[in-house]
Amino acid sequence: MSNILIQVKNLSKIYNEGKSATRAVNDVSFEINKGEFVAIMGPSGSGKSTLMQILGFLDKPTSGRYFFEGKDTKDFSEDELAQIRNKKIGFVFQTFNLLPRTTVYENVELPLLYNKEKNNFFSWKNIFSLFGNQKKEKIMMALSAVGMKHRVNYFSNQLSGGEKQRVAIARALINNPEIILADEPTGNLDSKSGIQVMKILQKLNSQGRTIILVTHETYTAEHAQRILRIMDGKIIADEKVVKIRKAQDGEILK
Amino acid sequence: MRFWNPIKISYKNLMTTKNRSFLTILGIIIGVSSVIIIFSIGLSAQKLVLDQVEGIGSNLIAITPGASEESGPPASVMGISVTTLTYDDLRAIKQKRNVPEIEYAAGYVLGTASVLWKNNNLNTSFSGVTADYIQVENAEIENGRFFTKEEERNLSRVVVLGNKIARDLFNNTNPLNKKVEIKGQKYTIIGVFKERGSLGFGVSNQDNSVFIPLFTAQKLIMGINHLGFIRAKVVSTNLIESGKNNIFKILRERHNIDNPANDDFSVRDLASAITVLENITDALRYFMLSVGSISLLVGGVGVMNIMLIAVNQRIWEIGLRKALGAKIADIFSQFILETLTVVWLGGILGIILGILVSFLISVIAGILGYEWKFLISFWSIIVAVAISVIIGILFGLYPAYKASRISPMEALRYE
């Protein structure tokens, strides 16, 4: 069985704004294996965010092919893509993106609401989920994986930035996805909280989960096993990290 | 699960914008309550009118001279004097073996004359009637008595006064046994009717009229031999049709008519008048209902407006939900359900308000002296709820569609 999770071939994304076309991603090809921790690194405007949006099925490429788990994703419908986002991908955003005035519990629950067996509303799974025991267990497990169990009944806006990001990671984990896609997860955090987040990501990777980290900081990127350097929409380097940084408490993330 | 969650989400969103939600709901509240109020008032007014008409007697049959022009008015209404109906016709109708359904029947002639007492002179209408009048019309005597069968026939110069006439002519004096002058002749007052109030609908106002025996009116005042019309009272309402048939039979026989097309009289009953009234008031009610529904429609447009604003304000949230795996249908149903929640809530409050106001109107109408019954149509509630649900879905469609088309990329738009 192939160990390749993601394979992109000659991927391009062109934005047409008025007369000038911008090649945000320009003829990119690479592979990512299961269980890898990859950092996509580049300065702002380099196209790394666009690449992440395509990899996360939030956007479609203009040309090129994207194989996910060996399947060509070109002809997937909007709802099929939603299904993949829900079950296979856990997003961690720079601005956390938690629903305000909503509890930690409900925020983590959110992807579960959209994780339904297709067209069988009356399936046993759905009927049992009404009683919520299984669901609650799942949510508590995800929260304890990020050390946020004690805040389960807090409202999201009562949390600090670092706590918010950890809740966001719990939300990303809830459907047991193949990949965690983290877009500048430490960008809005102080260094201490940033270290904690990186520590959690490394822990998840050591448990076998694939992680794609988008960042513009070399230091943060060095927590990954492999760095894809991107510039002007092209990959300029694909290198293994020789000395992987271990995120530890007490360390300061610059 | 599938339905509960969107409702929970809607509730939360409604609560976070309480004022706006209330204003949104207000349109629906006003719409729904106006439908219920209009329906209730319509129903009560209809009942009031029909009760009054039935008060005259739904078991009355009217026989007028002249052919019946389809369902149009009889010729006599047009001021054409038709002389085909006579006292002997009345007597024939009253015969039990001819028309067994009839309990009482009275002949009428109507005219106007001035009535004089001392220096008081009143121009008023007079009715020459037979002794059965009092039973046929359910009239009641306040003072004295009505005239007898003998007085009906022997040209007695007696008169019974309507209540208002008595008051206008005599003020506080007791009119009994006084003599009034009508067309130069003195009549003895033998009785005064109780006040009856206006009945409207073409029924002569008893309070403003004086009543003299039929023959006296025919011979001494008018110089005629025919009757203006006959009113007959059947034993019970369900006998009206067979009574009418028997009247047709005996009158055709007496007038030597073989072909019904040549009838020189017409027979009507109040039941058909009531049906006509019902049709008219129903039509009015539905007209008002449609006006009320327009206000619901306006309320619906308001809801759509607010929902569109809500969609615009929550682009980020919708984008996030989609990024986390919400399908088009998930977002669509969430917004439809949100609209429905708003409208449904408005509907419930509108029903309560509508019933309350209708009740208040009935209380006020009662104080003003109308016999106003508080009636709420079960159907008006069903209609109001159905319309508001339809409006919720209809006016929720577009905002929900717009919401469902929002790109998951919006979740990444950093502010």
Contacts between the chains, C-beta under 8 A, distances in Angstrom:
chain1	res1	chain2	res2	distance
A	49	B	412	7.5
A	53	B	409	6.4
A	53	B	412	6.9
A	56	B	323	7.8
A	58	B	323	6.0
A	58	B	407	7.8
A	58	B	408	4.9
A	58	B	409	5.3
A	58	B	411	7.6
A	58	B	412	6.9
A	59	B	409	5.9
A	78	B	327	7.8
A	78	B	328	6.3
A	79	B	327	4.6
A	79	B	328	6.1
A	79	B	329	7.6
A	82	B	322	6.4
A	82	B	325	5.3
A	82	B	326	6.4
A	82	B	327	4.7
A	82	B	328	7.8
A	82	B	408	7.7
A	83	B	325	6.8
A	83	B	327	7.4
A	85	B	322	7.9
A	85	B	323	6.2
A	85	B	324	6.9
A	85	B	325	5.0
A	85	B	408	7.1
A	86	B	324	6.5
A	86	B	325	2.3
A	86	B	326	8.0
A	87	B	325	7.1
A	91	B	323	5.9
A	91	B	324	7.1
A	91	B	411	7.9
A	93	B	411	7.1
A	93	B	412	6.8
A	94	B	414	6.8
A	95	B	414	5.4
A	95	B	415	7.9
A	97	B	316	8.0
A	97	B	320	5.2
A	97	B	323	7.9
A	97	B	411	5.9
A	99	B	317	6.6
A	99	B	320	7.4
A	101	B	12	7.4
A	101	B	16	6.1
A	102	B	12	7.4
A	110	B	321	7.2
A	110	B	324	5.6
A	111	B	324	4.7
A	111	B	325	5.6
A	113	B	5	5.3
A	113	B	326	7.9
A	113	B	330	7.9
A	114	B	321	7.3
A	114	B	324	6.4
A	114	B	325	4.0
A	114	B	326	4.7
A	114	B	327	6.9
A	114	B	330	5.8
A	115	B	325	6.6
A	116	B	2	7.4
A	121	B	2	5.7
A	126	B	1	5.9
A	126	B	2	7.7
A	129	B	1	5.9
A	130	B	1	5.5
A	171	B	324	7.5
A	175	B	325	7.7
A	183	B	412	7.2
